[in-house]
Amino acid sequence: MDMFVNSIGFLIHSCVAVCIILYGLYLKRSKNQTRGRASSPSFAYVEKVSEYNNESANLILTTGVIFFLLGFPFLAGQNHPAIIISILGYVFSVIYFIYKFTTLEDKYISIKKK
């Protein structure tokens, strides 16, 4: 029963990771400008749309793969010490994602005020 519960947790975690990867593939194939800053009150304009979409898609894809790989300690059990590796991995991957996405936006996005 315990292995079954661990497998369900890993399965749910893997489904979320696959959704992130599918979103990255959608961004890679998108020809239009993808949404950058969702909370920005001004219009964000990207001059090189294909390069911006490609780099943001690569960032999302690597985040999805890392998210998938960090789910494997769920198979070991709920109170297993390997969960610490997952928690630290999530913390560092989110910090890395925020840093890279901010530098990506600074590189490609110019803000045009009305």
C-alpha positions, 0 to 999 in steps of 0.5 A: 500500500505504501509503494502505491501511495508513493507511485501516485505522488510520483505520477501526479508530479510527473504529469505536472512536469509533462504539462510544463514540457508541453508548454515549452514545446508550444512556445518553441513552435509559436510564431507570435510573441509570447506573453512576457511579463503578465503583470506589466502595465505597459506594452512589452515589445519584442523585436526578435520574436523567434529568438525570444520564443526559442530561448524562453522555450528552452528555459521552460523545457529545462525547467520541466525536465529538472522538475521531472527529475526532482520527482524521483525521490517521491518513489523512495517514500514520504519520510525518506532523506532523499526528499531533502534533495528534491526540496533543495533542488526546487529552491535552487531551480526556481532561483535559477529560473527567475534569474534567467527569465529576468536576464532574458527579458532584459535582453529582448524586451523593450517597454513602450509606454502609451 
